[in-house]
Amino acid sequence: MESLVSMVYLFILLSLLQCLNFGPAAAVAHAGNGDGVQPLSKIAIHKAVYALHENASVKAHPLVLGVKGGDSDWVTVEVECPKPSEDDWVAVFSPANFNSSTCPPTEDMQQFPYICSAPIKYKYANDSNAEYNKTGKASINFQLINQRADFSFALFSGGLSDPKLVAVSNVISFVNPKAPLYPRLSQGKSWNEMTVTWTSGYNIIEAVPFVEWGQKGESQTRSPAGTLTFHRNSMCAPPARTVGWRDPGFFHTSFLKDLWPNSVYTYKLGHKLLNGSYAWSKSYSFKSSPYPGQDSLQRVVIFGDMGKAERDGSNEYRDITYANGYISQWDQFTAQVEPIASTVPYMIASGNHERDTPNSGSFYDGNDSGGECGVLAETMFYVPAENRAKFWYSTDYGMFHFCIADTEHDWRQGSEQYKFIEKCLASADRQKQPWLIFAAHRVLGYSSSYWRDGTFAEPMGRESLQGLWQKYKVDIAFFGHEHNYERTCPVYQSQCMNMEKSHYSGVVNGTIHIVVGGGGSHLSGFGPFQTSWSLYNDSDFGFVKLTAFNHSSLLLEYKKSSDGKVYDSFTISRDYRDVLACVHDGCEPTTLGS
């Protein structure tokens, strides 16, 4: 099988939602189990009381993790409890010291001493030993990743709603908790620039961050990196400001410039410490982007609404849901996507679970972000936006021109974002980049999901933007938010403008709208409405793959995660003159001179 590095690939994620276990097993194992609620939020940690029992114990081993150089390791936790019950559970805390001495003075807890931070994951004690209720003994395995701090394990009785702390384990830690980890690539502001962002525990007063890189097999150079972080008071609401808070570490971004097109580069992350020594990551590689308009085989993968899955089966992941203000989960996310994000450009769009918090400037007034209000997505991932707090941007990739919108900010006519969208669409050089793609998280066009009215998901979106899609002849508009897959005909004003279903040639006349929200979260169904514009829908986990063979031929494939097979597809074949041709409400006005 060809490696990702050897092919030209771009990944676009229509909402940065947590966490991906990329492959069929994750989707199949968790299908239909989600309820849309962050499992950590089910823990009433503010009600936890100390009920330490002298004969109860929790022991964790090995004491030191990552001794072979890895950034994840398995831990075995041995539990003994003299009064076991079926709702006993074991929590993983990091940092290891989670008692009241670490709490900010403003915390309003019910009783002292108290616990003011949620665990990073948990399991029920009887998950690994069905006899636990009788024997009071269990051996539980957790997989931990390097998260810049030590770990401890705690046994609670009373279930999640009335937790009583029974016993606390010894402390364990990684060899180098501060190590540079989890690189994620992104297209820069020009086609020949790649950005690398990573996480570490090193502040700039401790070590100087950089990337050592160069073409494979040739001399390497070093590029400096900038450093960002954020603090508890940067969060907008609970739980991100309260029990969900965890120190995020530091985020470093370096810009690798003047890349040769279609070339393999190697790189590794480095920090030069004050004593002159170095902390290094392992080596990675990527293939640089094609020259804009280059006629070659180019591939793009697009999906949205990723759910969560963990190899250790901890309860936290059974619902396949999102971080929602529990900061520790972003480390889980970046660790799990690293095999992909470190190798190909991994472009994201902002959605409700990244941005929405009341009174924070979100277009929608919910608290789907759990008080994160966009800070984590804007800081932890780079996109080539003029202002990352306004998460809209354009990016070029070979024969593709992408306009990525931010549905959590105003996109109506006259707004700042509307002006950007029109400018982005108008700037596409269709002779060099014939494939014009619009993408956003919420459905601004058409969707038949069961909880909508059967015509579209955000009515103001269609009303505001369909004129632009038609005028600038947008080929495909991609959306997430609805957790399923759906494809429309080339549509304009709820009418099919082309009656073909699987092969479009010549003038297409309208924009094909695709919902691709089956990235891993719990699934959405479809309503009873029968629409003329919906050609294919499927409530299952999957993703879309675009293949541009040349300037005149494009293939879209919808693949299910369960088996990797194609379940829906279509092709577009056309020449440049077809892009210039008139379509309904999409022609430039003529003059007497013409």
NORVENDA-V941758 format. One record per backbone hydrogen bond with DSSP energy under -0.5 kcal/mol. CO is the residue of the C=O (numbers start at 1). NH is the residue of the N-H. If there is no record, write none. Layout:
# NORVENDA-V941758
CO,NH
CO,NH
This chain:
# NORVENDA-V941758
3,7
4,7
7,9
8,299
9,345
10,301
11,347
12,14
12,303
13,349
15,17
20,22
23,26
23,27
24,28
25,29
26,30
27,31
28,31
30,33
38,41
39,42
40,43
42,44
43,45
44,47
45,48
46,110
49,51
49,165
53,56
57,80
59,78
61,76
63,173
65,175
66,69
71,146
73,144
75,142
76,61
76,78
77,79
77,140
78,59
79,138
80,57
81,84
85,88
87,159
88,125
89,156
90,123
91,93
91,154
92,120
92,121
93,152
96,98
99,102
100,103
104,107
107,109
121,92
122,315
122,316
123,90
124,127
125,128
129,132
131,134
131,135
132,136
136,81
138,79
140,77
142,75
142,144
144,73
145,147
151,172
152,93
153,169
154,91
154,156
155,166
155,167
156,89
157,164
158,162
160,44
163,49
164,157
164,166
165,51
166,53
167,155
172,151
173,65
174,177
176,179
177,148
178,201
181,199
184,197
185,346
186,195
190,188
190,193
192,259
193,188
194,256
195,186
196,254
197,184
198,252
199,181
200,250
201,203
203,206
203,207
206,274
207,209
208,272
209,225
210,270
211,213
211,223
212,268
213,221
214,266
215,218
221,213
223,211
224,255
226,253
228,251
231,234
231,235
232,235
237,241
239,242
239,244
239,245
242,245
243,118
244,327
250,200
251,228
252,198
253,226
254,196
254,256
255,257
256,194
260,263
263,288
264,216
265,286
266,214
267,284
268,212
269,281
270,210
271,273
271,279
272,208
273,276
277,273
278,280
279,271
284,267
286,265
286,288
289,262
290,398
291,294
294,296
298,548
299,10
300,546
301,12
302,544
303,14
304,519
305,521
310,313
314,317
315,318
315,319
317,320
319,36
320,522
323,326
325,327
326,329
327,330
327,331
328,331
328,332
329,333
330,334
331,335
332,336
333,337
334,338
337,340
337,341
338,342
340,343
340,344
341,185
343,287
345,11
345,347
347,13
349,16
350,407
350,441
351,354
351,355
352,356
354,374
356,369
357,360
357,362
367,370
369,372
370,240
371,236
371,237
372,375
374,378
375,379
376,380
377,381
383,385
387,390
389,391
390,392
391,350
393,404
395,402
397,400
398,293
399,435
400,397
401,437
402,395
402,404
403,405
403,439
404,393
405,407
406,409
408,363
410,417
412,415
415,419
416,420
417,421
418,422
419,423
420,424
421,425
422,426
423,427
425,428
428,430
429,432
429,433
434,436
435,401
435,437
436,475
436,476
437,403
438,478
439,405
441,480
442,444
443,458
448,527
449,452
456,453
457,459
458,461
458,462
459,463
460,464
461,465
462,466
465,468
465,469
466,470
467,471
468,472
469,474
470,473
475,512
476,438
477,514
478,440
479,516
480,482
481,483
482,484
483,524
484,517
485,538
486,515
487,535
487,536
489,491
489,513
490,497
490,498
491,511
492,495
495,492
502,571
504,573
506,508
511,491
511,513
512,477
513,488
514,479
514,516
515,486
516,304
518,542
525,450
529,531
533,489
533,535
536,487
538,485
538,540
541,561
543,559
544,302
545,557
546,300
547,549
547,555
548,298
550,553
552,574
553,549
553,550
554,572
555,547
556,570
557,545
557,559
558,567
558,568
559,543
560,564
565,560
568,558
570,556
571,504
572,554
573,506
575,578
575,579
576,579
576,580
577,581
583,586
591,594
